[in-house]
Amino acid sequence: MKNVFDEHYNKYDAWYDKNKFAYLSELEAVKKVLPVEGYGLEIGVGSGRFAAPLDIAVGIDPSKKMVELAKGRGVDARLGVGEELSFKDSIFDYVAIIVTLCFVQDPEKVITETARVLKPNGKIIIGIVGKESVLGKLYMKRESIFYGHARFFDIKGIMRMLRASGFSDFSYYQTIFNYSDKLNAVEKPQKGSGKGGFVVISAEKGE
């Protein structure tokens, strides 16, 4: 998987400029649940398009090219995978996994590892393109360098994995109510799920 992102890193990064309003709408949705303060980690930091503007201190990614781009945006980015986090237990206040869970080999293990490195009452923030959404169905049909390798999830599936790792106190925000390339303004996030193509799920680790 990392070879795809290493080979096409420029195309990946250019998507955010080409689809500016979709990207900014996603940022607004993440902001709704992201802690204002605290020491954070982003798993699957990519080119740093989320970690940098959201002030997430640390990021990991299996792609060397992506790590280099994220470092250029001021993120403490490191090579790594979510299934084997090279961090001590209970050190992060929050962990973000934004559009990454669909690309990992073992999503359950990623969530388990996230729980391990989170402090008690720490927060997990997961951003997905919902399997049941219009946008998700489009991505599953469309041939894509990146999404051709993806495994899409619905909200219930994410919740099952989170509960199994001891997370609770769920909240949801959704955005992108049209196709990404059709937006001409930043959309205001709405509570809940089921209508927006991009959904942010947050939950809290138990004590």
N, C-alpha and C positions, 0 to 999 in steps of 0.2 A: 504493500500500500504506500509506503513512504516513497518508493520509486516514482509513483505517479505524481506525487506532490513535488518531489525534487525536479522531475523533468518539466513539469508545467507550472512551476511556482509563479512565474510572471503572469500567466493567464489567470491563475487563481487570485492573485492580488489585484489584478486589473478589474475583476468583477465588482469590487467595492466602489470603484470610481464610475464604472459603467452603470451600475444600479444604485446610485447614490441615495435615493430616497428610501429604497428598501433597506439598505444598510443602516441609515440613520434611524429608521423606524425600529429596526432590531435593537439598536443601541438603547433607544428610549424604553423598550420593553424590559431589557435587562436591568436598566437603572431602577425600575420599579421595585425590584426585590434585592438588589445588590446592597450590602451593608455600606454605610457612609464611611465608616472607619474600619480598620483591622488589617491584618496581614493575610493577603490572598494569593491563591494559586489558580492559574488557568491550565487545565489539561487539554492538549491540542491547541496550543496558542497560535498556530499558523503563522501568519505574517505580522501578528500583533495588532490587528485591526480592532480587536475588542480590548485586549489588555492595556494597550497604551492610553486610549481616551478614558478608560474606566479606572485607571490607576491601580491595576492589578499588578502587584510587585513581581511575581515570579510566574514563569510559564515553561511548560515542557512540550516537546513535539518530536516525533521520530524523524522528521525531515530536516536535514542539515541546512538546506536552502531556506526553509521557512524560519528556522532559528536565527539565521543571519539577518533576515528581513526584520524579525521581531526585535532583535538587538539594536538594529538601526533606528527603531522607533522608541528606544529607551527602556525596553523590557529586559529584565534579568531572565533571559531565555536560555534553556538548556536542552540538550538531547535527552529523550526519555520517552517511555510509554506509560499509559495510565494503569496498566495491569501490574506494573512493578515500580512503584514510586520510590525514588531514592531519598526519602525524607523520614525523619523520626516521627514517632507517634505524637498525635495531639499538638501540632505546632501551628496550624493554620486556623484563622477565624472563619474563613469561607473558601470554597473551591468552586470555580466555574467550569462547566463543560458545555461549550457552546457549539452546536452543530458538529460535535465530535463523536458522540456516542454511536452514531450510525456507521462510523468508519472503523471502530476498534474491533479487535478479534474477540474479546471477551467482555461484553458490557457489564455483566454481573460482577466480574472481578474488579473492573474499574471503579464501580460504585463501592465495593467492599474496601478497596484501597483508599478511596476518598474518605470513607468513614474512619479509617485508621488514622489518617494524618490530620483530621479535623479535631479541634478542641471540643470538649463537651458543650453542647448547645450551639456548636458551629453550624454553618449553613452551606448547603449544596445548592447550586444554581445550574439547572440544565436547560439549554435551549435546543429545540428540535424543529424540524419541518415535519409537522404531523402527518402520519400515514393516511389518516382519514380525510385530510384537508384537500381542497381543490389543487393547491400548489404541490402537495405531496404526491397526489395521483399523477400530476403532470410530470414531475421529476422521475417518477417510476416508469413512465412510458417513454420519456425523451431519452435519446442516446446522449450520454454525458461522460466526459473524461473522468469526472470525479464521482458523480452520483451513480454512475454505472457500477461502482464498487460498494455502494451504500446499502445498509439494511435499515429500513424505515420502521419506526415504532409508533404505536398509538399511546395516548395518555395512560390508559389502564396498564399497559405493559411497563411503562416507566414507573408507575406507582407501585406495582408489585415488586419490582427490583429494589426500590427505595425502602419499602416496608421490610423486606427481607434483610436489609442491612441496618435496621434499627432507626430509620428516619420517620419523622411524623411532622405534623403541623404544616400541611401543604398549602401552597397558594399558586395561582396561575394568572398569567397575563398573555394576551395574544395580540398580534398585529399582522400586517400585510393581508389585506382583505381583497386584493386584486393580484394579478400577476406582477412579479417583481419589476419587469421592464415596462409596465404600464403606469407606474406611480409617478405623479408629478408634484408630490408634496410629502412631507413627513407625516405619517399616520400616528394618531394618539393611541397608545396601548389601551386595551379594554380588559377588564377582569374576565376570568373564565377561559374556556377553550371550546373548540368545535367550529369556529367560523374563520379565525385567522390562520394563515399558512404557517406562521412562525409562532411557536408557543414557548413561553418560559415557565418552568416549573421550579419552585423553591421548596425546600424542606429543611427541617432541623434535626441534627443528631441528638440523641438522648444523652442524658448525663452519665 
